[in-house]
């Protein structure tokens, strides 16, 4: 089982690296494609939007495909998209290539999580899922910094895209050699997958995710420009900062579960968002030198990625029977936020410059806080019967 989970985790690592690494090499990509850095941010949008929109669609269309076939086709498309990105000389074709890579990621990601659950016995299912999702955390801590460093040391951002392609090929080889036959999940129509969106509890919680990740990635999409005073323009220094951010993100992801169990989703979400708003309001000053940038990135990583677990917990607590579909919708919403962020950042750079994107992100995070508290109030009106745990996924004491 663990050998198979490692293969799936490597696949998630490749897909996650592709999501985060572009931000670190964006100035070089912009120069190579002869566009502004703000315009080059569309490379992030194309990949993330493709993952977001096509994830639920491909999950519905490929339900009957053998899982090994699905993973190999998805990884093949992913590799092809990244190889094309590495070779094309113009932005328009590069955007199409990024969308193709996103299609491959959309085919693999939800299926990998579902496969982890299918491979494990019930008493080990949670650990199996977390093992696969650890690939995404590792992508922030290792994949993005390594890819950024490769681009800096070689002086060519296209080599970074070849590195991402190699990760996809490695994952595909693991599927061929190590992954056993996995039973197909139950067939669920696309309409049924999207049905929970009609519930106000789900809709407002997903709106929180959308606003929060739009705010977080408004700055991250242009992090090379936003932190250039601290890095002195050094790609290697930026890679080290991304490594710090990635480690903090992993700590936030792994540590938030225990906090939710102890304090409740509401307190973890609200506290994290309040701290993030302050952190982002201070970014125009804290990003000016290396020491304060490290502090800002640690806070950002811990609190930002620490919101994923309580958000997922809140969704599942609201509609336990629809848990698999809700986690897929939350992932899709995260990618929608990531895809919108570069467009907001592009407008922000034209308005106030890259160094002052933090307050714009803080505004979106503050709106996310309002949405989170609204979601909590809606969920309380649908509270489970007396004597059971609340619909927010925690005890009444923990939510008050």
Beta strands, then each sheet from edge to edge (+ up, - down):
end
